[in-house]
Amino acid sequence: METTLAEFLAAYREKPWRPGQVDCCLFLAAWAIWLGRRDPAQQLRGSYDSEEGFRAIIERAGSVPALVGSCAASIGGKRLQRPLCGAIGVIGSAANIHRQFGAIHDGERWNVRFKNGVGFMTAAPLAIWMI
């Protein structure tokens, strides 16, 4: 799993940021696709093209964990209490839905897709799934 994840992260960090195509939450869906699963965020892909559009989707869902949870459930994702290598999660603020980030755990830390590439973030996990 570690080699597969390292290959995915290397490939994904080269992609230019494009809301609705390459962003922090579709990062998680791209990981599922890389693993051979169908696109769990197909209904979201291309449905927004700005930060404002994404925020509207989050607000309708109620939170990033709710949005990611429905996508993870659509491909049989299983909730975890602790992250494992390759697990996806939502990290950040439980109180502020605009400070919640999709992340992938590499066995040691959370990897997040930022506008300028993939980096690490230390934050509390709000929800974790194995896909």
CORPEBEL-V840807 format. One line per field, one symbol per residue. burial: # if it has 16 or more other C-alpha atoms within 10 Angstrom, else .. A space follows every 50 residues. Layout:
burial=???
This chain:
burial=....#...#..##...################......###..##..#.. ...##.##....###.######....#.#...##########.#..#..# ######..#######.##......#######
